[in-house]
């Protein structure tokens, strides 16, 4: 009987100890969004000529099969956006209907590319399954340029995408330098800690 009690107590203690031992947590599985991203930017700025608020918004969806860009902006930005699009989409058929501009590329009856500019709205669509990587990068860069222009507080005609690309590259270079310096500092700290 004493043996049964001892076995029962031992079993109960073992069970209690196992229940209190923290297990190794399993990390949550990330969503299956390889190659997909969605960003939305909303900006608001005051007009220098009046006390009204001008708001704009952009939405970008960059997935494996398609690229979509949508923007809503103040009508004062329309001419600048039209200049950007006309320069960037040179060679693509343009249709004008009243104040609406449409660029479109069809391939085998399917829409490969479509861009529509209204008074204060813009939409861009690319079917990545039909287009080339070079064209996809070109349109993505165009979307970034337009997004930057829309969110800027300046009212100017867009001069050149080259200048924007250079300044963006300089910003990335400076950021990379800072990250490298931080990494070197961290490496030196780890080396010092390991020597102790």
N, C-alpha and C positions, 0 to 999 in steps of 0.2 A: 504494500500500500504506500509505503514511504517512497518507493521507487516511482510509482505512478504520479504522486504529488510532485516529486522533484522533476520528473519529465514534463509534467504539465506546466510547472512554473518556468522551467527552462524554455519550453516552447512559447509561452506567453511573452517572456522577456525578449526572445529572439524576434517574434512577430512585432512587438512594440518598437524595438530598435530599428527594424527594417522599415517600418512605417514612418519613422522620424528621419531616416536618412534621406537627405535631399538627392533626388535623381538628377541626372544631367538633362537640363531642359533642351528640347529640340527647337531649333529656330523655326519661325514661321516660313512657309514656302512663299517665295516672292511671286508676284503675279506674272503670268506668261505674256510679257510685253516686249520681248526682244525686238529691237528695231523700231519701236513705236514711241512716240512722245506727243504730248499735247501741252501747249502753253497758252496762257491767256494774259494779256497785258491791258490794263485799263489806266488811262492817264487823264488828268484834268488840269487845265491851265486857264489863267485869266487872260483875257484879251487886253492888250494895252490901249486899244481905242475905245473900249467901253467897259462897263462894270459887269458884263455878262460872263458866265462860265462856259468855256468851250471844252467839251469832253470828247474823248476818242477811245476806241477800243480795238484790239486786234486779237484774233484767235487763230492759232496755228495747230494743225493736226498733221503730223509727219509719221505715217505708218509704212509698213513694208510694201503695201500695194498702192497707196495713194498719198498725195500731198494736198492739203487743203489750207487755204489762207483766206480769212475773212476779216474785213476791217470796216469800221464805222468811224467817220471823222468829220470835223467841221468843214463846211463848204469852202472856207478860205484855203484849205490844203489841196483842193481838187486839182488846180492847175499844176502844182508841183508834182502831184502823183501822176497826172497825165504825162508830164514831161519825162518822169522816170520810166513809166511803162513804154512810152513811144520809143525812147532810146534803147531800152533793154529788149524790147520785142520787135525790133527792126527786122523785117524779113518775114514776119508772121502776118498773115492776112488780117486786115483790120476792117471792121464794119462799123459805120457810124449811123446811129438812129436817134434823131433829136439830140439830146445831150448824153446819150448812152453810147459807150465805146465797147466793142466786143472783139476779142482776138480768139481764134479757134484753130485747132489742128485736128483733123480727122484722119484716122488710119483704119482702112477697111470698114468704114461705116461707124466705127467706135470713136468716142471723144478721147483723144490722147491728152489734149490741153485745152483749157477754156479759161478766159479771163474777162470779167465784166466790170466796167467802171460806170457807176451811176453818179448822181449829183454828190452824194456823201457816203457812198458804200462801194466796196471793192470785194470781189470774190475771185479766187484763183483755184483751179483744180488741175492736177496732173495725175494721170493713170500711170503709175510707175511700171506696171507690167507691160505697157506698150512703149514706153519711152526709154531713152538711154540714160546711163548714169551721169553723163556730162550734162544733158539737158536738165535732169533732176537737180543737180548742183547749181546750175544757172538760175533756175526758178527759185530754189531755196534762198540763194543769195539775193535775188530780187525781193523776195518777201522780207528778208532781214533789212534791206535798205529801205523799203517802204515803211516797215515797222519803226525803224529809227527816225525816219522823216516825220511820220505821223505823231510820234511821241515827243518830238522836239518842240520846244516852246518858241522857236523862231518861225517867222513867216518869210521864207525866201524861196526862190526857185532852186531846185536841186541842180547843182552844177555838174558833178561827176561822181560816179560810183567809185572811181579809182581812188579819190581822196578819202572817201569813207573807208574803203578797204585798207588803205595804208594806215589810217589812224586806228582802226580796229586791230590791225596786226601789231602796231606799236603797243597798244594796251595789253594785248595777249603776251607780248614779249616781256613787258614790265611785270606782269603777273607771274609769268614763268620764272623770271629772275628772283622775285620774292619767295616763291615756293621752293626754288633751289636753295636759297640762303637758309630758309627755315629747315629744310631737310638736312643740310650740312650741320646746322646747329644741333638738331636732334641726334644725328649720327655721332657727333662729338660727345654729347651727353651720355649716350649709350656706351660709347667706348670708355669714358671715365668711370661710369658705374660698373662696368665689367672689370676694370683694373683694380677696383677696391676689394 
